[in-house]
C-alpha cells in the first residue's frame, strides 16, 4: 500500500460501500441531449430573479451581460412584471419633473436675507431641493437597475447607450441640487442682516 499523500491523523468515514454509489447511467434511449437552452432576457446578475434573488453588487462583482449579435430586443412585448418596472422609472421621472417645476417657481437661490418671508422661501426651497435630490437618485437607480436586469430591452445598442446616459444625467442632477441645497442652508444659517 502506498504511503504517498496519506496522513495518519486524518480519517475518512464513508457511509457508502463500493457498490452503493448512484451513478448516472446513460443508455441510448435516455442519453442526455445537448440542447442549448434559449437565452434569458434577464442580465447575468438576475438569472434567479423569478425567485426574487440576484447576485450581489456589494463588492463590485457586476457581471456584464453577453449581448446578442445581431441585436434582438427581448422581451418582446414586455411581460406584465417588466412593464411594471418600466412604468416605475417613468413615473419617478414624472415626479422629478413636477418637483423641479415647483422648485423653479419658488427660486430660493435668488432670495437675499433670511428674515420673515425670505426665511419661509428658503425653508421651502431646502425641502424642494432635498426632494429633487431624492427624486433624481431614484430615477438614476431605477434606470440603472432596469438596464442591469433587462440588458436587451431596448430597440438597439444606441437606445441602450442613451438609456445609460439618462441615468448618468440624473446622477449629475442630484449632485447639482445637493450643491444648491447647501447654498440654501448657508443662507438659512447666515447671521441675520439688520
Buried (B, 14 or more C-beta within 10 A) or exposed (E): EEEEEEEEEEEEEEEEEEEEEEEEEEEEEEEEEEEEEEEBBBBBBBBEBEEEEBBEEEEEEEEEBEEEEEBEBBBEEBEEEBEEBBEBBEEBBEBBEEBBEBBEEBEBBEBEEBEEEBBEBBBBBBBBBBBBBBBBBBBBBBBBBBBBBBBBBBEEEEEBEEBBEBBEBBBEBBEBBBEBBEBBBEBBEEEEEE
